[in-house]
Amino acid sequence: MVADLSQLVKAYDVRGVVPDQWDESLAELFGAAFVQVTDADAIVIGHDMRPSSPGLAGAFARGATARGADVTLIGLCSTDQLYYASGALDLPGAMFTASHNPARYNGIKLCRAGAAPVGQDTGLTEIRTLVERWSEHGAPAPAPGTVPGTVTERDVLTDYAAHLRGLVDISAGRPLKVVVDAGNGMGGHTVPTVFEGLPLDLVPLYFELDGTFPHHEANPLDPKNLVDLQARVVAEGADLGLAFDGDADRCFVVDERGEGVSPSAITALVAARELARNGGEGTVIHNLITSWSVPEVVRENGGTPVRTRVGHSFIKAEMARHGAIFGGEHSAHYYFRDFWNADTGMLAALHVLAALGGQDGPLSGLVGRYDRYAGSGEINSTVADQTDRLAAVRAQYASRDGVTLDELDGLTATSTDWWFNLRPSNTEPLLRLNVEARDAATMTAVRDEVLALVRA
């Protein structure tokens, strides 16, 4: 197919509808282009449970081997399992998944050796250019003398599980009852192996791998997709619940009451534990919409917080630049130095289980010390002109006493008792608002005032 890649290639990955926006012929071109841009002589490929994933992954492998690269196929895997393989084998990698998107979507997450990200500024633009050119004019023949690469199948699931369990030991903690909602995604593949033999009474929910998502979307960021987990935690009298997204790189936590736990509170909890593991020293990266509690907890535990823009490529770049031990986003992506600076929700889940099992109180009490402020959550507004509405909000707050503004990512306004961030979507005509305050009444007042300006 002649490709229109303007909607297919995003800032950090490839994602679109199959076969309307892309198909196996395009996947083969992406494989060839990936090898050419990375100059790789070997790569590793994995895929999720979507019906189109095995075919797309196989086509990508054909494109890669035609350019002389050897391919290691690890088959069904979570995205963080692919990152593990990239790190442990020191190979560039390609993961076929559309994460939490509906069933008709698929995509590719790409990385260089050691799980280093491939985004718009780190090779994805060049890959897109080649695929566009080749889809229209045909790919050039491989260089003379190119020997086609080989394809080898390898299962890394047990090695991945062993690596994670070597980083967080929960074997000595009290037994816990945990409900896990895999959403018919890759958590159903990884959780049984990672949790095997641990002091956990596992209650599985939707562990059957099914890329049509028959029960609910595998997107725990949407509260409606947590309802089944919340009800089951309460019904089972469980200590906590865990929900993974489709490719199982993000993990959301529900406490013993069935209440969702803020990813900022999880970020703060894990940061404290990682700092303790490192002698009370280290840098922790957080994006600018995480709670005030995150940098506070980092400082209280001897660490140095570093604030960055929203987006995993920015987090990973700052992780590498500062030699950071940990990074967290309010979207429930968690990044670890000991995991090649890549994100793994499973490792964050093990930290929560270890922290809970190491003391006698309930999870609500444990995370309460890290959940200190009232937050709005992310609120999206469709606007005709993002720049105009941002300017209107900036003008309203620029002259107010005690309010500081910065534009690291969109517009952030900070007072002694509250802050808000308003930033444009890169792909849709939306402005995204996050507000936090020292109490719920103040948060509500600030939220409503900003939304009135945005939606005027």
JOQUIUR-V670398 format. One record per helix or strand. SS is the DSSP state (~ for helix, > for strand). FROM is the first residue (numbers start at 0). LEN is the number of residues. If there is no record, write none. Layout:
# JOQUIUR-V670398
ss=SS from=FROM len=LEN
ss=SS from=FROM len=LEN
This chain:
# JOQUIUR-V670398
ss=> from=8 len=1
ss=> from=13 len=5
ss=> from=21 len=1
ss=~ from=23 len=15
ss=> from=41 len=6
ss=~ from=52 len=14
ss=> from=69 len=7
ss=~ from=78 len=11
ss=> from=91 len=5
ss=> from=104 len=8
ss=~ from=112 len=3
ss=> from=115 len=2
ss=~ from=119 len=18
ss=> from=150 len=3
ss=~ from=156 len=11
ss=> from=175 len=6
ss=~ from=186 len=9
ss=> from=199 len=6
ss=~ from=222 len=14
ss=> from=239 len=5
ss=> from=250 len=4
ss=> from=259 len=2
ss=~ from=262 len=15
ss=> from=282 len=5
ss=~ from=291 len=9
ss=> from=303 len=5
ss=~ from=311 len=11
ss=> from=325 len=3
ss=> from=333 len=3
ss=~ from=336 len=3
ss=> from=342 len=1
ss=~ from=344 len=13
ss=~ from=362 len=6
ss=> from=373 len=2
ss=> from=378 len=4
ss=~ from=385 len=13
ss=> from=403 len=3
ss=> from=410 len=4
ss=> from=417 len=7
ss=> from=429 len=8
ss=~ from=439 len=15
